[in-house]
Structure formats: C-alpha cells, structure tokens
Amino acid sequence: MKVAKTTLILLALLALAACASPQEQAARAAAQTEADAAECERLGFTPGTEAFASCQLKLKEIRAQEANTQALRRAQTPPPFWGPWPGYYPYPYRRW
C-alpha cells in the first residue's frame, strides 16, 4: 500500500514538473516571434511592411501545418506489438 501511494505521489510530481507556467509559454511565444522576424529580415523583407507581416504569417502557418501532420502521424501509429491499448478495438464489437 505504501509503495502504491509513493508511486502515485511521484507520478503526480512528474506530471506537475512537465507543465509550463504562463510566463514560460509567453517567453516561448516571444522567442518564436523574434525568430520569425529575424528569418523574414534575412529573406529581405523590410520590418513594418505588409510583405513582412505576410512572411511572418506564412511561417506561422507552416508551423501549424507541421504540428498537424505530426499529430496525424501519432494518431495513425499502430499500437505496440504486445497488443492494443485498453479500450481500443480495431474491429467492431459483436455480441453473440
């Protein structure tokens, strides 16, 4: 019983450690915006112009599409060789 309780506490602490605070999320977003701005400047766009904003928007769209593609690949990945995940039935359930 004590082992199960300790394990549960450790898992909860690990889950909390994986969470990002709003400040960390804002810092990541700001860093990504700065990286996009630097990339658009490197490509020759002038900051403050409509073309520069379009460049940043296009980079954001590309990132969103890549994230969507990765999510679809994860969803289509078959279960491990030892069997399907609990609750996952690749075939229809039939009552006899």
C-alpha positions in Angstrom: 0.0 0.0 0.0 2.8 2.4 0.9 4.6 1.6 -2.4 1.4 2.4 -4.4 1.0 5.7 -2.5 4.6 6.7 -3.1 4.4 5.8 -6.7 1.2 7.9 -7.1 2.8 10.9 -5.5 5.9 10.6 -7.7 3.8 10.4 -10.8 1.8 13.5 -9.7 5.0 15.4 -9.1 6.4 14.4 -12.5 3.2 15.5 -14.2 3.4 18.9 -12.5 7.0 19.3 -13.4 6.1 18.8 -17.1 3.6 21.7 -17.0 4.7 25.1 -18.2 3.7 28.3 -16.5 2.0 31.1 -18.4 5.3 33.1 -18.2 7.2 30.3 -19.8 4.6 29.9 -22.5 4.7 33.7 -23.2 8.5 33.6 -23.3 8.4 30.8 -25.9 5.9 32.6 -28.0 8.0 35.8 -27.9 11.2 33.9 -28.8 9.3 32.3 -31.7 8.1 35.7 -32.9 11.6 37.1 -32.7 12.9 34.1 -34.7 10.3 34.6 -37.3 11.1 38.3 -37.6 14.8 37.5 -38.0 14.0 34.9 -40.7 11.9 37.3 -42.6 14.5 40.0 -42.4 17.1 37.5 -43.6 14.9 36.8 -46.5 14.9 40.5 -47.4 11.6 41.8 -46.1 11.5 45.2 -44.5 10.1 45.3 -41.0 6.8 47.1 -40.7 5.6 46.4 -44.2 2.7 44.3 -45.3 5.0 41.8 -47.0 6.9 41.4 -43.8 3.7 40.6 -41.9 2.7 38.2 -44.6 6.1 36.5 -44.3 5.6 36.1 -40.5 2.0 34.8 -41.1 3.3 32.2 -43.6 5.9 31.0 -41.2 3.3 30.6 -38.5 1.0 28.7 -41.0 3.9 26.3 -41.9 4.5 25.6 -38.2 0.8 24.9 -37.7 0.7 22.6 -40.7 3.8 20.7 -39.4 2.2 20.3 -36.0 -1.0 19.0 -37.6 1.0 16.5 -39.7 2.8 15.2 -36.6 -0.4 14.9 -34.7 -1.9 12.9 -37.6 1.1 10.6 -37.7 0.9 10.0 -34.0 -2.8 9.2 -34.3 -2.1 6.7 -37.1 0.8 4.9 -35.4 -0.2 1.3 -34.7 -0.3 0.1 -31.1 2.8 -1.7 -29.8 3.5 -5.3 -30.6 2.1 -6.6 -27.3 -1.4 -5.5 -28.2 -3.8 -2.6 -28.5 -4.3 0.0 -25.8 -7.1 -0.6 -23.3 -10.4 0.5 -24.8 -9.0 0.4 -28.4 -10.8 -2.1 -30.6 -9.7 -2.2 -34.3 -12.7 -4.4 -35.1 -16.3 -4.0 -34.3 -17.6 -5.4 -31.1 -20.2 -8.1 -31.6 -22.5 -9.8 -29.2 -23.2 -13.4 -29.8 
